[in-house]
Amino acid sequence: MATITPTALTATELADRLAEQIAPLRDLFHSGNANTATGSRVVHDSVKGLIKALRAGEIDPVVAQVRLIAINKRATFYNVRRITAGEIH
């Protein structure tokens, strides 16, 4: 079970943080590995939707965090990097 620690980031800050993390996934769109190519598109497009909703004020940052749990489950299935709402280490 995932534990959610609410982010202190504003919607705009979280959108920017997420955008930074998904940018490298575009390089994997044409990977020779079908799972990597598909997974990178699925995760990228799902997070892109969150970014748009955050910037439009349609969802709160904590709602985006909850949705990231499902996105990260798909990322794990495709063996693609996880996207986080917290600090990047």
N, C-alpha and C positions, 0 to 999 in steps of 0.2 A: 504494500500500500504506500502510495506517495504521500509525503508530508508537504504541505504548502506553508511557507513562511511568506506572508504578504510582502510584496516589494514596496520599498519606499519611493520607487521611481514614479514620475508622472507618466501619463499615457504617452506623451511625446517622447520622453526619455526612453521609455521601454520600447517604443516603436523603433527608435534609432538604434538601440542595443540589439534588437532582433534583426534589423536590417544588416548590421555589421556581421552578424553570425551567419546569415544565409547567403551572403555574397559569394563565399567560396564554393557553395554548392553548384552554382551555375557552371563552374569548370567541369563538373562531373556529369553534366547532362548527356554528353556524347561519349561516356566511358565505354570501353569495350566489354565491361561486365554489365550484363543486363540488369541485375539486381541493383547495382550501384547507380546506374543511369535512371532507372525507374524510381528508386528510393530518393535520390536527390531531387527529382522533379516533384514527387509527392510531398516531401518535407518543405521544399522551397515554396511551392504554391500554397500549401496550407498556412505556413507562417506569413506569407505575403498577404493572405486574407486577414490575418490577425493585425498586421501592421496597418492595413487600410482602415479596419474598424477602429483601431486605437486612435489613429490620426483624425478620423471623422467624429470621434467622441461617441461612437456607437456602443463601445464596451469599456468597462473599467479594467485597469491593469490586473486586478486579482482574477477577473473572469478570463483574461488572456492566459494567466498562469495555469488555470484549471484546464483550458483547452490545450496548452502545451503538453500536458501529461499524455493526452491521447496522441498528439503528434509525435511525441518522443517514443511512444510504444511502436508506432509505425516505423520510426527511424531505426529502432532496435531490430525490428523484423528485417529491414533491408540492409542492416549493418552500416548505417549512415550516422554521422555525428549527431549528438543530442543538442538541442537548442535550449538555452536557459534564460530565465528572467533575472538572474542574479549576476553577481560579479563574474567576469570572465577571468579565469586563472590559467 
